[in-house]
Amino acid sequence: MNPHTIPIEKLCAHPLRLRMIEDMVMRHLSPQTQKNYVNAVKGFTVFLGRSPDRAKSEDLRRYQIYLAQQGASIGKINTTLSGLRFFFEQTLHRTSIMNRTNTVAMPRRMPPILSREEVTRLIDATCSAKYKAAFAIAYGAGLRVSEVAALKISDIDSQRMLIRVEQGKGNKDRYAMLSQTLLNVLRAWWREGSKQQKMLPGGWLFPGMNPVNPISSRQLSRVFRQAVAAAGIVRPVTTHSLRHSFATHLLENGVDIRVIQTLLGHKKLETTALYSQVATRVLRDTKSPIDDLPLGLVS
């Protein structure tokens, strides 16, 4: 089955729905995005009580109000509006109908950052060489957990000291940094995995129970939670906190933010700039302009 196709036998074979699915397949939207968009149109159709192709802009406005009144989260509302926008603009070519709807601004929250000492404790507390290497590469190269799970042995370039990240977020390839310390950790896992006959030629760097398949992001997250508890870390952190910590610690070490942007694969510099708000060493070491003023002591 085409990986970009929703199982059509599970869907009502309405011509509009099938055409929308075809439009999404043509644009290579992920299966999860396709599912979300189909559900968005389905929910709107139930609310409307008639075929959605007969909707008016006021209907869409009323639906957004309804979602808000029902307590739908900001993410749910925005995903729904994205799905409806795709349906009306791409499938029906009614580009003006969404003019009276607006996405909701997501509140910007500071990401949880692990200290260097906490990262050390967490990796040391990890149960095996396999997971130790997985968390080390998430932190040492700033990778997303899905990118860690998708790594192949051939993606580790020890000659150029680079890690190839194939089809990361946004379906983009990029290179991540490979330090000598990280390479040593990965080699220790490769030797251990080879003894266990888990490392297939040209196979996954972190194979699952069946080495033909990669480990799942869910499994990595489950072991991460165990390591967090074993390390005595009580703050609410996730596997993504390792990537956040990578960026923050680089910034605190004086690495240019544009270099960090490239390493993380961020499209916009503003996304990377968020880490400047949590880089405590940078904040602490920055001189305040008040220190340059010849102020007398105030009694």
C-alpha positions in Angstrom: 0.0 0.0 0.0 1.2 3.5 -0.8 2.6 5.0 2.5 0.9 8.3 1.6 -2.6 6.7 1.3 -5.3 6.3 3.9 -6.9 2.8 3.7 -9.8 3.8 1.5 -11.8 0.7 2.5 -12.2 2.2 5.9 -13.7 5.3 4.6 -17.1 6.1 3.2 -16.6 6.2 -0.6 -18.2 9.6 -1.0 -16.8 11.2 -4.3 -15.8 14.4 -2.4 -13.9 12.5 0.2 -12.1 10.3 -2.3 -11.2 13.4 -4.3 -9.8 15.1 -1.2 -7.7 12.0 -0.5 -6.4 12.0 -4.0 -5.4 15.7 -3.6 -3.6 14.9 -0.4 -1.8 12.0 -1.9 -0.7 14.2 -4.8 0.9 16.6 -2.3 2.5 13.8 -0.3 0.8 14.7 2.9 1.6 12.2 5.7 -0.9 9.5 6.6 -1.5 11.2 10.0 -2.2 14.6 8.3 -4.5 12.9 5.9 -6.4 11.3 8.7 -6.6 14.6 10.7 -7.9 16.5 7.6 -10.5 13.9 6.8 -11.8 14.0 10.4 -11.9 17.8 10.2 -14.2 17.7 7.2 -16.3 14.9 8.8 -16.8 16.9 12.0 -17.8 20.0 10.1 -20.3 17.9 8.0 -22.0 16.6 11.1 -22.2 20.1 12.5 -23.6 21.5 9.2 -26.1 18.7 8.7 -25.7 18.8 4.9 -23.0 18.3 2.3 -20.0 20.5 3.1 -19.6 21.7 -0.5 -22.7 23.7 0.0 -21.3 25.5 3.1 -20.9 29.3 3.3 -18.3 31.4 5.0 -20.7 32.1 7.8 -21.1 28.4 8.4 -17.4 28.1 8.9 -17.4 31.0 11.3 -20.2 29.5 13.3 -18.3 26.2 13.5 -15.2 27.8 14.8 -17.3 29.5 17.5 -18.9 26.1 18.3 -15.5 24.4 18.7 -14.3 27.1 21.1 -17.5 26.9 23.1 -17.1 23.1 23.3 -13.7 23.6 24.9 -11.7 22.3 22.0 -7.9 23.0 22.5 -6.1 25.5 20.4 -4.2 22.7 18.6 -7.5 21.0 17.8 -9.1 24.2 16.4 -6.1 25.0 14.3 -5.8 21.5 12.9 -9.5 21.5 12.0 -9.2 24.8 10.2 -6.1 23.6 8.3 -8.1 20.5 7.2 -11.1 22.6 6.1 -8.9 25.1 4.3 -7.3 22.2 2.4 -10.7 20.8 1.5 -12.2 24.1 0.3 -9.2 25.6 -1.3 -7.5 22.6 -2.9 -10.4 20.2 -3.5 -13.3 22.6 -4.2 -11.2 25.6 -5.3 -13.3 27.9 -3.2 -10.4 30.1 -2.0 -12.4 32.9 -0.4 -14.7 30.9 1.9 -12.2 30.7 4.7 -11.9 34.5 5.0 -14.0 34.8 8.1 -12.0 32.2 10.1 -8.7 32.7 11.8 -6.2 30.3 13.4 -5.6 30.8 17.1 -2.2 31.9 18.3 -0.5 29.2 20.3 0.9 30.4 23.7 4.7 30.4 23.6 6.0 28.4 26.6 9.6 27.9 27.7 10.8 24.4 26.9 12.1 22.3 29.8 15.9 22.3 29.7 18.1 19.7 31.4 21.3 20.8 33.0 24.6 19.2 31.8 24.7 17.3 35.1 21.2 16.0 34.6 21.9 14.9 31.1 25.0 13.0 32.4 22.9 11.3 35.1 20.1 10.4 32.7 22.4 8.8 30.1 24.4 7.0 32.9 21.1 5.7 34.4 19.9 4.3 31.1 19.4 0.5 31.1 21.5 -0.6 28.1 24.1 0.4 25.6 21.4 0.6 22.9 19.3 3.2 24.7 22.4 5.0 26.1 23.5 5.5 22.5 20.0 6.6 21.4 19.7 9.3 24.1 23.3 10.3 23.6 22.7 11.0 19.9 19.5 12.8 20.7 21.4 15.2 22.9 24.8 15.2 21.2 23.4 15.9 17.8 20.1 17.6 18.6 17.9 15.1 16.9 14.2 14.5 17.3 13.2 11.1 18.7 11.6 10.2 15.3 14.9 11.1 13.6 16.9 8.9 16.1 14.6 6.0 15.4 15.0 6.3 11.6 18.8 6.3 11.6 20.6 3.7 9.6 24.2 2.5 10.3 25.2 4.1 7.0 24.0 7.5 8.2 27.0 7.7 10.6 29.9 9.2 8.6 33.0 8.8 10.9 35.3 10.1 8.1 33.7 13.5 7.9 32.3 13.3 11.5 28.7 14.0 10.3 25.3 12.3 10.8 23.0 12.2 7.8 19.4 12.9 8.8 17.2 11.6 6.0 13.8 13.2 5.5 13.5 14.9 8.8 10.7 17.2 9.7 9.3 18.9 6.6 10.7 16.1 4.5 14.1 17.6 4.4 17.6 16.0 4.5 20.3 17.6 6.6 23.6 16.9 8.3 24.0 16.9 12.1 27.3 17.1 14.1 29.1 14.0 15.2 31.5 14.5 18.1 34.3 12.1 19.0 32.6 11.3 22.4 29.3 10.6 20.7 31.1 8.4 18.1 32.7 6.4 20.9 29.3 5.8 22.5 27.8 4.7 19.1 30.7 2.3 18.5 30.2 0.8 21.9 26.6 0.1 21.0 27.6 -1.2 17.6 29.9 -3.8 19.1 27.3 -4.8 21.7 24.6 -5.0 19.0 26.8 -7.0 16.7 27.4 -9.6 19.5 23.6 -9.8 19.8 23.3 -10.2 16.0 21.0 -7.2 15.9 23.1 -5.1 13.5 22.2 -6.1 10.0 24.4 -5.0 7.1 23.1 -1.6 6.0 20.4 -1.9 8.6 19.0 0.3 11.3 21.2 1.9 13.9 18.6 1.2 16.6 16.7 -1.9 15.5 13.5 -3.1 17.1 12.7 -6.5 18.5 12.8 -7.7 14.9 16.0 -6.2 13.5 14.4 -5.8 10.1 12.3 -3.0 11.7 13.5 0.2 13.4 12.8 0.8 17.1 9.6 2.9 17.6 9.5 6.4 19.0 7.1 5.1 21.6 9.6 2.6 22.9 12.3 5.2 23.1 10.0 7.5 25.0 9.0 4.7 27.4 12.7 3.9 28.3 13.4 7.6 28.6 10.8 7.9 31.3 12.4 5.0 33.2 15.8 6.7 32.9 14.4 10.0 34.1 13.0 8.3 37.2 16.2 6.4 37.8 18.3 9.6 37.5 16.1 11.3 40.1 14.9 14.0 37.8 11.5 15.2 39.0 10.7 17.9 36.4 8.3 17.1 33.5 10.8 16.4 30.7 10.4 14.3 27.5 12.8 13.0 24.9 12.4 16.3 23.1 14.0 18.0 26.1 17.3 16.4 25.0 17.1 18.4 21.7 16.1 21.6 23.6 19.1 21.1 25.9 21.5 20.5 23.0 20.5 23.9 21.5 20.6 25.8 24.8 23.9 24.4 25.9 25.4 25.3 22.5 24.1 28.8 22.8 25.6 29.1 26.3 28.9 27.9 24.9 28.9 30.9 22.5 27.9 29.1 19.3 26.4 31.5 16.8 22.6 31.1 16.7 22.6 30.7 12.9 24.8 27.7 13.2 22.4 26.2 15.8 19.6 26.9 13.4 21.3 24.9 10.7 22.1 22.0 13.1 18.5 21.8 14.3 17.1 22.1 10.7 14.9 25.1 11.6 13.4 26.9 8.7 13.0 30.2 10.6 15.6 31.9 12.8 12.8 33.0 15.2 12.2 29.4 16.2 15.8 28.9 17.2 15.9 32.3 18.9 13.5 30.9 21.6 16.5 29.2 23.2 18.1 32.6 23.9 15.3 33.0 26.5 16.3 29.9 28.4 20.1 30.0 28.1 20.7 31.0 31.7 24.4 31.3 31.4 24.0 33.8 28.6 21.6 35.8 30.7 23.8 35.7 33.7 26.9 36.7 31.9 25.4 39.5 29.9 26.2 43.0 31.3 23.3 45.2 32.0 23.5 48.8 30.6 22.8 50.1 34.0 26.3 49.0 35.0 27.7 51.7 32.7 25.8 54.5 34.5 27.7 56.6 37.1 25.0 56.2 39.6 25.6 57.1 43.3 24.4 54.8 46.0 20.8 55.4 47.1 20.4 55.4 50.9 
